[in-house]
Amino acid sequence: MKRLSLLKAALPMALVCGPLLADDVVEIHGYTRAGVGRSSNGGEQVSFFLANTGGSPTGGPGYRLGNETDNYLELAVDVKAYEKGNTNFKLHFRPAFREYYQVRDASADAGGNADGVKAASPNQQIWLRETWGEATGIFGNEGVFKDASLWAGRRFYMRQDLHMRDQWYWNNSGDGVGIENIDFGSFKMHYAYIQHDSGAVNAGSWNNGAQTGALATYSMWAGGNSAIAVGSHDLRFTDIKLWSGASLTLGVQFNDARTSTAKDNGTANKGTQYNLILNQAGILGGDNRVYVTYGNGSTFWNWYNPDVKTENTWYQILDALYIKPTSNFDLLASVQYRKQNGKGNMAGNTNTWTSAGVRPAIYLTQYFSIAAELGYDKLKFDNESEDRHLFKKTIAFQFSPKASAWSRPVLRLFVTQANWNKNANNWNKVGEGQFGTANEGMTFGAQVEAWW
């Protein structure tokens, strides 16, 4: 009876979407990964990564090949709402779904009632990651605003990704409004205001690297004394042509914090960040990207948790390389260096992070390849005598439609091994605590990954 009701509910949607898809009014694309894995000690597969590296205080997966432990799906739906001449209005939606391997049992699916609380488990997550609209061609047919787009809503705002680590190193995403693609000929200009309404995580919960902060009720943080709204002003200049195959992107971001009370205790949550990207195409069948950033205050974790009081300055340099010198061989590589100087009550957070990784792949046939990934992270806090380091290695047998690192879908069979020192467990234990106080571990499994 329940199945019949679901079918009846889905039928009107299918009847509506069918003609829309046929007329190219609606486009659906997205990303997914899913798999199964075990650890050498008999438990579930876990991720090997160092806390306080990458793009979030405690997030993984570090170097990601054979190191991801979730089933994840996001569906990007683009709707052409109106089109006439050079004028068009579009809508964008991106629901996303995630469950971690440790809770794969169907009885614990999001929305289930396995534990009697009638609520989704924190390990079973559903988000609406994007929902925004844009209008192009509304400023006339000539001049610098000819191709400009006005947008509003929640979106991934021009975020930049290091694929090997699933690291969004420049990512000022959120709810906002802006105008982009103002074309001056030799460059394009973009401005956005993005607001991070924060406070659900209790103040200070992230500063010590805790896995999760305590969640306050909505009424407490929506209007209480701890509520902080971080308004981010983002100005970018892109498509700056240099020499042959080279282009430059420049950006500046300012975070302005306010509270909902008369007492402005959020001023320490302000921050400024400067960004530069240099792209060079035509290098051994691939390209190279150099990213440099300098910032202070609440822009350190950026979209991830901008409300945290971050009295610090930092700079970071990243070099990401892709080459394909022959038809049956390609390689991904990255090197990055970040220095954070803590001040005030964050003086103990002064640290240096260095990271290097490489992923070569040999294509034995059009569909079959062997890939290896080596990744090394080193984190040194000034107030600690010993550094924290992790060396992760993976070998994977892969099946994909084309002989390319970017070909998807790809099915993988992999073995991952990692070594780390005792101090690496100082915040969160490496391998999510699966291996206790040991300094090494191994996982193995299978995964499918796709984007379309």
ABEGO torsion letter per residue (X at the ends): XAAAAAAAAAAAAAAAAAAAAAAGABBBBEBBBBBBBBBAAGBBBBBBBBBGBEABAABOAEBABGABABBBBBBBBBBBABBBEABBBBBBBBBBBBBBAAAABAAABBGBAAAGAGBBBAABBBBBABBBBBBBGAAEABEAAAABBBBBEBBBBGBBBBAAAGBBABBBBEBBBBBBGBBAGABBBBBBBBBBBBGABBBGAAAAGBABBBBBBAAAAAABAABBBBBBBBBBBBGBBBBBGBBBBBBBBBBBBBBABABBAAAAABBBBBBBBBBBBGBGGBBBBBBBBBBBEAAAAEAABAABBBBBBBBBBBBBBBBBABAABBBBBBBBBBBBBBBEAAAAABBBBBBBBBBBBBBABAABBBBBBBBBBBBBBAABABBBBBBBBBBBBBBBABBBAABOBBBBBBBBBBBBBAAAAABBBBGGGAAEABABBBBBEBBBBBBX
